[in-house]
Amino acid sequence: MFIDASSLDPASTYRLLVGSVVPRPIAWVTSGIPPHTVNLAPFSSFAWVSQHPAMLGFTINRRPTGLKDTMRNIERDGEYVINIAHQDLLDDVHASSEALAPDVSEAEARGLDLTPSQLVRVPRLAGAPISMECVHERTISFSPTGGDFVVGRVVGWHIDETVMRDGRIDTELLRPLGRLAGPRYTTLGTVIELPPVPGG
Ligand SMILES: Cc1cc2nc3c(=O)[nH]c(=O)nc-3n(C[C@H](O)[C@H](O)[C@H](O)COP(=O)(O)O)c2cc1C
């Protein structure tokens, strides 16, 4: 089967994207500086885009009614936190995608504790095993149906000792979540370790 991309509308393109790029890690983003509402939302169009300095990127799609709260907060404040959930937090990750009013915190609505960050003024999620404090670097805006690719520099890492082994983050201890197409998720499957490849 071959599909010419020019024949596709936004909805069918989206379906192909979320089915092809799997499983996707999830950036669970806190944004907003108190006394503003601290917003929480998941984004799976997520990757690291620079090694050193560490930069992370994710795409925020636009709503027909305008920008999502996360985008508005990042534009206003220039900082945010990307939290990483473990699998026990799945229900909270999923539920936090609900489009609540800008003055309602998804973290508060789910009873999730926030705690101050060190280098940014946006709080992080206390229960997340990893939180990365980010300063906004740049946004690459595509068409209204393309969304806004937000890139931020990691200025600080919070890593729970319980996911560390021999000085590294151990994926099996982290038990991360992956997003699939639709409201479907996956957890870590079999881990396969191969010998390193010279120069690889
Ligand atoms: C696991 C998961 C991943 C998501 N990934 C994205 C994404 O990459 N981009 C996006 O715009 N929306 C994504 N969404 C939807 C947003 O989380 C949702 O629109 C949310 O209400 C945005 O919140 P805000 O308006 O408070 O910023 C995702 C939802 C879920 C459950």
The ligand as a MOL file (V3000), in Angstrom:
LIG
                    3D

  0  0  0     0  0            999 V3000
M  V30 BEGIN CTAB
M  V30 COUNTS 31 33 0 0 0
M  V30 BEGIN ATOM
M  V30 1 C -0.4990 10.7270 26.2950 0
M  V30 2 C -0.9450 11.9670 25.5690 0
M  V30 3 C -0.1090 12.5840 24.6660 0
M  V30 4 C -0.4900 13.7730 24.0290 0
M  V30 5 N 0.3740 14.3700 23.1640 0
M  V30 6 C 0.0600 15.5550 22.6070 0
M  V30 7 C 0.9840 16.2150 21.7520 0
M  V30 8 O 2.0760 15.7370 21.4650 0
M  V30 9 N 0.6300 17.4480 21.2600 0
M  V30 10 C -0.5570 18.0360 21.5890 0
M  V30 11 O -0.8180 19.1470 21.1510 0
M  V30 12 N -1.4580 17.4120 22.3770 0
M  V30 13 C -1.1660 16.2000 22.9080 0
M  V30 14 N -2.0510 15.5900 23.7440 0
M  V30 15 C -3.2930 16.3000 24.1010 0
M  V30 16 C -3.0270 17.3600 25.1860 0
M  V30 17 O -2.5090 16.7520 26.3570 0
M  V30 18 C -4.3420 18.0850 25.5160 0
M  V30 19 O -4.7610 18.8260 24.3920 0
M  V30 20 C -4.2960 18.9490 26.7440 0
M  V30 21 O -5.6130 19.3470 27.0880 0
M  V30 22 C -3.4650 20.1980 26.5640 0
M  V30 23 O -3.5120 20.8680 27.7900 0
M  V30 24 P -3.4440 22.4220 28.0130 0
M  V30 25 O -4.4990 23.0990 27.1930 0
M  V30 26 O -3.6820 22.5010 29.4800 0
M  V30 27 O -2.0540 22.8490 27.6060 0
M  V30 28 C -1.7400 14.3510 24.3190 0
M  V30 29 C -2.6160 13.7050 25.2070 0
M  V30 30 C -2.2390 12.5160 25.8110 0
M  V30 31 C -3.1880 11.8290 26.7490 0
M  V30 END ATOM
M  V30 BEGIN BOND
M  V30 1 1 1 2
M  V30 2 1 2 3
M  V30 3 2 2 30
M  V30 4 2 3 4
M  V30 5 1 4 5
M  V30 6 1 4 28
M  V30 7 2 5 6
M  V30 8 1 6 7
M  V30 9 1 6 13
M  V30 10 2 7 8
M  V30 11 1 7 9
M  V30 12 1 9 10
M  V30 13 2 10 11
M  V30 14 1 10 12
M  V30 15 2 12 13
M  V30 16 1 13 14
M  V30 17 1 14 15
M  V30 18 1 14 28
M  V30 19 1 15 16
M  V30 20 1 16 17
M  V30 21 1 16 18
M  V30 22 1 18 19
M  V30 23 1 18 20
M  V30 24 1 20 21
M  V30 25 1 20 22
M  V30 26 1 22 23
M  V30 27 1 23 24
M  V30 28 2 24 25
M  V30 29 1 24 26
M  V30 30 1 24 27
M  V30 31 2 28 29
M  V30 32 1 29 30
M  V30 33 1 30 31
M  V30 END BOND
M  V30 END CTAB
M  END
